[in-house]
Amino acid sequence: MSESVHFGEVLEAADQLSVDEKEELIAILRRRLAEEGRRRVIADVEEAGKEFKAGACKAVSVDELMREIQDN
């Protein structure tokens, strides 16, 4: 897309759709969000694999991991 579309413009355009079209738009956006989430997970897993192969990972206990999660 060469031109930026503002959120408000998208909402206004969506208001012009029929109920069926709005439902289809929602379904399409949900599928796209799910796919984007899968791509993020794949990228995270690949990065973790690279870090592991490079020796940048260390074994930790569940308690240590939970503390680290809670601190962030």
URLINZI-V982869 format. One line per field, one symbol per residue. ss: DSSP state (~ for helix, > for strand, _ for the rest). phi: phi as a letter, one per 40 degrees, with the letter a starting at -180 (. if undefined). A space follows every 10 residues. Layout:
BEGIN
ss=???
phi=???
END
This chain:
BEGIN
ss=______~~~~ ~~~~~___~~ ~~~~~~~~~~ ~~~~~~~~~~ ~~~~~~~~~~ ~~~_______ _~~~~~~~~~ ~_
phi=.cbcbcddcc ccccccccdc ccccdccccc cccccccccc cccccccccc ccccgcbbcb cccccccccc cc
END
